[in-house]
Structures are given as C-alpha cells and as structure tokens.
Amino acid sequence: MKFGISLGRLNPAFFVDATVEGDKLGYESVWLPEHLVLPALMEGSPFAGEDHPPVPPTTPVFDACGYLCSLAARTSTIRLGTYVYLLGIRHPFITARAFCTLDVVSGGRAEVGIGAGWLETEWQAIGWDFKTRGRRLDEAVDVCRRLWTEDVIEHHGEFFSFAPVAFEPKPVQRPLPVLVGGESAPALRRAEERGDGWLGMGHTLESAEPIVKRLRAARGPEFSITLGADVATPDDVRPWEDLGVDRLIVAPWRRSPEAVEALRRFADALL
C-alpha cells in the first residue's frame, strides 16, 4: 500500500513543512485540492444529505500546479498530485502546459487528478454552462493527452478548435498519469475510458467495493485506485489492500500544528 498526504485537510501555513517531512519519511505522495474561483454564493454540496458546500468561499485557494512546483523544489521523491483539478473549466492548452511543467521540474513526479466539479456558480462566474462540464472535461482530457505525446496537433471539437500547433517540451512520464475523480456513473465511465486510475473521495469498505471491483474488471491490475481513508494500524490497512486499493490518502492529525508529529507517528506504525 502507498500512502499519500491530504494537504486539503491542512492549514496552508503547514503545506511545506508537512510535504518536506513526508518526503523524508517515505510517504509516496501529497495531494492538493483546487478551484479556479469560489463565488460568494455557493450552492450544492457534493455530499448526499448535506445542505451546504464543504468549504466557505473565503477558503485560501492556490494555483495547484504552481504551488506543487514550489514543493517539487523542496523535495526529491514524493509524488505531487491534485485532488482534484477542474480540467474542464480551463482551455486544455493551459492545463497541458501547467502539468507538463510540473512533471518536468519535478523529474517525473506529477499526478494529474481531475474531476468535473460540483460547484455550479463557479462555472456561471466564467460564463460557461455547468451542464456541459462532463463533455468539456472529456474533450479537454483527449486534447491534453495529444499535446503531451504528439509532435503536431490539430483539433476541431465541440468546445475547442485550433489549427496545427506544436507543444514542447513533452512530460518526463510517458504517459503522464491521469486519475479521474468522482463517484457518479459518468465519472466512473470516464475513469474506465480515459483514466490511468480513479480517485475516490469519502468511502467505506462497503461503498468502495462495487466500484473497485467494476474498475478492476474493466481495466485490470495496472489501473491505479486511490481512496481517502482514516487508518492507523496494519489491521486497518489490510482490508483495503485485500479489496484492491493501491493508495490511501491520509490526514492523521487533528489540528494543523500537530501535522508533522502526526505524520512521524503514522510513519512509525505503517511505513
């Protein structure tokens, strides 16, 4: 089992300390959430039964790839991922360039975690139709993959159209791993059809089991499966391993100032 660190559950003042310590301790990855903008009016929670979104609009948000590049300069082995990046809300040129830069400056440590998004007013703020987010994301992923691999690219699609362009440099990783987040039927189809892996948010073993089995049957053992989970002992981890999960994203602290010491205790127990 690989263990990643959830930066989204940490005060940003501790991002660097937690990442640098995680790199020293042998954590496999760190994961940064992101939004393009948080409108003052936020409606629609991604969690069933909740009336309010999980974050207030005043939450500090950073350019994910820019911040991860700064973490790359301070670390040597830990992988650097987004949990998740709203690829469909941007032109694919912007996304492809940002993640390629992260992969190059980190020496091949980028993880492209993507999702369609749940915040409708964020899409309204930039003037795009929220209902098109899935189709936009699918097309943007396809364009990015071509930019990362082909010498000359021309594209004419539903949302993006351009004459032949070149795109250099190429990422270090071939392929640059794209992990698709989301629990809905369209998101799982997207993971099967376009992803190198799947990112699950909040799951129990029981809720994760049918999804993991479906994805394993469709894509085989090389497909990466990542979930957030609260684990503290090898006995906690073993059922996730038996299920077929490759990576658990953890946040073993209660308060952000305790994060570094909590990561050390977790490493002593599980790494």
N, C-alpha and C positions, 0 to 999 in steps of 0.2 A: 504494500500500500504506500502511495505517495501522499504527502501532506502539504497542503497549501495554507497560506495565511490570509485571512479575510481582512483587508485594510478598510473595507466598508463599515466594519464594526469597531473602528478605532478613531479617536480624535486625530485630525491631520497633523497635529504637532508631534505625533509619535510615529508617523509613517516611516521616516528614515531610520530611527532607532530600531523599530521592530524589523524592518527589512534587512538592515545590516546584521542584526543579531541572528535573524533567521537564516541568512546566508552562512554565517559562521557555524551555526548549529546543525545544518544539514537539511533544513526544510527545502522541499522541492520547488516551491513557487510562492509568489504573492499575487493577490488579485485585487484590482482597483475598480470600483463601480464608477459610472459616469452618466451624466445627462448633458445635453447641449445647453439647455436653459431650464430653470424651474419657475414657471409662471406663478404669480401671486395667488391666482385661483387654480387649485389643483383638485381634480375630481377623479374618482375611480381608483380603488385600491386593487393591486394585483392579487390580494389575498381574499379568498372567499369569506363572506360574512363580516368583513371589516368595512366601516363606513368611510374611513379616512385613509389617504395615501400614507405610506410608511415613512416618508421624510417631509419635514417642513420646507417651504420654499426658500428659507434663508440658509439651508444647509450649504456649507462650502463645497463647491464642485470645481474640479481641475480638468484641464485638457489631459485626457488619460495617457495618451502616448507621450506627450511632453513630460509629464511627471514620471512615467515609467523610464524614460530615457535618463532622467536625473538619477533614478535609483540604479539603473544599469551601471552608471559611472562609479557607484559606491560598492558594487558587489561583483562577484566573479562567477558563481554557478547557479544561483537561484533564478528560476524562470519568472517571467513578467507578463501577467495576463490581465484582461479586462473581464469584469463580471457584473454586467455585460455592457458592451459598446453598441450604441444605436447606429449601426452602419447605414440603415436605410434612410436616415434623416439627413444624410450628407451626400454630396456628389462622390461617386466612387474614386475619382482622382484624389480627393482629399484623404479618404480612408486608406487607399493603397499606398500613398506616399508616407503617411504617418506610421503605419505598421511596418513598412519596409525600412524606414529609418530606424525604428526601434529594434528591428531584427538585426540590422547591420551594426549599429553602435553597441548592441549587447552581445555580439558574437553568436547570434542564432538562438536567442532565449525568449523570443516573443511567442505569446499565445493569444490568438485572436478570438476572444469570447464575444459573441454577438447575440443580439435579440431584436425583436420587432418593436418592443416598447409598449407601455401601458398608459402613458400619460397623454391623453388626447389634447389637452391645452398646450402642451409643448409643440405639437405638430401645428396647431392653429396659430401659434405665435410666429412661425416661419412661413405660414400661408400654404401649407400642404395638407392634403386630405388624409386624415387619420385612417380612413377606411382602405387606403391604398398601401398602407405600411408593409404588409406582407409581400405584395407583389414588388414593391420598390426594393425591399430587402433582398428578395431572390435575385432580381436583376443586378443589383449592386454587387452581391457576392460573386456572381458569374463574371462581371466585368473586372473586379479586383483580381480574381484568380488568373484571368488572361493577362492583366497588366503585370502580374508577378512572374509570369512564365513565358510569354511570347515576345518576340523581338519587335513586331509591329502589330498594333491592334486597331481595328476599326469596328464600330458598334453602332447599330441602329435599332433601338428597342422602344418599349412603351414609354419609358421615363427618361432615358439617357440616350443621346445620339451624338456621335462625333466621327469625324474623318480620321484617317490613319494617324496614329501617334506612336512615338517610342516612349519607353519607360525604363529608365536606368537610375541607379543600379537595381539589380534583382535582389530579393531577400537571400540571406545565407541559407535558410532552411528551404528545402525542396521536397515536399510542399511546405509552405508556411501554414501551420495548423489552424484551422478554423473550427471552433467549437460553438455549437448552436445552443442557446439557452431558450427555455420556455417549456411549459407543461401542456399547452393546448395541442389539439390534433394537428393544426397547420404547423406548429413549431416542431413537433415530432417528425412529421413528414419532411420538413426542411432539414432536420438533422440527418435523416436517412438518405436524402437525395443530395445534399450539398455539404454536409459536415464531415470533418475528420473526428468529431466527438460531440458529446452532449454535455451541457451544464445544467444540472438541476438545482433549484433553489432550496426550498424547505420540504424535506421528505422524511417520513418514517420508513423503516424497512418494508412495511406492508404497502405503503403507497408507491415506493420506488420499484418494487419487484416486477409488476407487469410491464413497466416502461423499460427497465433494464433488459428483461427477457426479450421484449419485442426488438429492441435495438441490437442486441447481440445476435438474434436470429437473422436480422436483416443485413447486418454489416460485419459480423464476425469478430474475432478476438482482437484485431488491430484497432478497432474503433474505440476511442477514449471515452470513458464515462466518469464524470466528476460530479460530486454532490457536496453540499454543505451539511455538516453533521456535528453534533456535540458528543465527543468521545473522550475518554480519559484513561482507559486501560486497554491492554491487548484483547481482553474478552469483549470489550465494546466494539473493537475494530473487526474482529474475526467474522461476524455475520455479514458485514459489508463486503469483505473480501470474498466470502462464500457466494454472495449474490452476484459478484462480477464487477464491482465498482473498483476503478483504478486509482482514484484520487479523492481524498476528503479535504474540503476547505474548512479550517477550524479557526476559532477565536477563543482560546482557553483562558481569557481574563474576564473579570467583572468590571473593572474600571481601567481606562486607558493608561494611567500612570503605572499600573501593575502589569502591563503587557509584556515587557521584556522578561521580567522574572517568571511570569506565567509560561512564556514560550520556552524558557530553560527547563522548568519543571516538566512540561509536556514532552520535551525532547528527551529528558532523562527516562521517562516512562515508555516512550513509544518510538523514538528514532534510533 
